[in-house]
Amino acid sequence: MKIRITNGRIIDPANGLDDTRDMYLADGKIVALGHTPDGFSAERTIDAHGLVVAPGLIDLAARLREPGFEYRATLESEMDAAMAGGVTSLAIPPDTDPALDEPGLVEMLCYRAKKLNRAHVYPVGALTIGLKGERLSEMAELVEAGCVAFSQANVPIVDNGVLMRAMQYAATFDFRVWLQPLAPFLSRSGVAHDGEVATRLGLPGIPVAAETVALYTYIQLARVTGARLHITRLSSAEGLALVEQARANGMDISCDVSINHLHLSDMDIGYFNSNCHLVPPLRSQRDRDALRQGLADGRINALCSDHTPVDDDGKLTPFSESEPGATGLELLLPLTLKWAQEAGLPLVKALARVTSDAASIVGITKAGHLAPGARADLCLFDPAAHTKVSRDQLRSQGKNTPFLGLELPGRVHYTLVEGQVMHELR
């Protein structure tokens, strides 16, 4: 379909564009900006007056819960949530059941997602078989099946010898390794940040050292093996300092932070709010402020939702026994905008963290920008509108979020995937 988008404020962080002009789409791609291509006759015109026209958001961590956890969410429900949130590309962690450690499983997930014809799915393969940290997965075969990187999700490898061999394998083929820094023996019994709040509530704590010890290990092994390392979901100021030091020493290392850790601290646990039971845990206000500043100045490369839908039964238990995780696909854009407003950042800079910068980590070249020839994955939203987060409003099957009841900026009016309107606000 040929579509003309008129009167929109086009923001393309990859190309530094923030201007009002028309956009022309055809054959699933952007064919022109500002001027009408020769012979172009629009089959549909979208008036984007008052709206921002941005690249579709790219989420670096979205658990769709298939296969294995369909009672928590389904591909259909979470794809609907992605479309409602303007998210057009999803990196999928490997902690499904079974884990994404076989080409057939990856191919099945990609096939199911493609059949739904909504967001693009980029599986992150399991670094080890079953995420057990014992035998390496067949990474080369998994890449052929569609994997873009390799990870252990929230399951750290105990044996550093196995981790070193995994990095050597990945480095041989230039595969990126995505690791969440959490030292198993320092974190295994904890559920909250090891601080005053956890002590007052009687909750077992996870010290910041659980992150920094793991990070130091990962950085040293990556230096020895030459592996390209991406650190997922940083949670502490000390962790960020280690990443900065590694970069200063010439290492190829990137990192991201979740929307939860960007806005919340351990104080938000309140009186055992299980929606704040997360991995890694919410840390101190000092850590949160350091993460916000690090994302603003580019030391942290990208922002993700860490979307983890949990059924009600998993949250309606004592805090320490509850299922960790929070839903976030539909909140990625509003919480990005909230952070930008509070930090005084221009939209073009803030949106880069969830579009072009995220695209470079996944290795996507067809999306994340609005240059002619790019895939027409678009998010059209009203930055001035506010929406109250409620269970009824969330499309995700998981209603578990610490932000329930809050009014957040930004309302998605249209989501387009390869030039097709997949979500339209009525």
Summary of the structure (lengths in Angstrom):
residues: 426
radius of gyration: 20.7
end to end distance: 20.9
largest distance: 69.7
contacts: 1602
relative contact order: 0.17
helix: 35%
strand: 24%
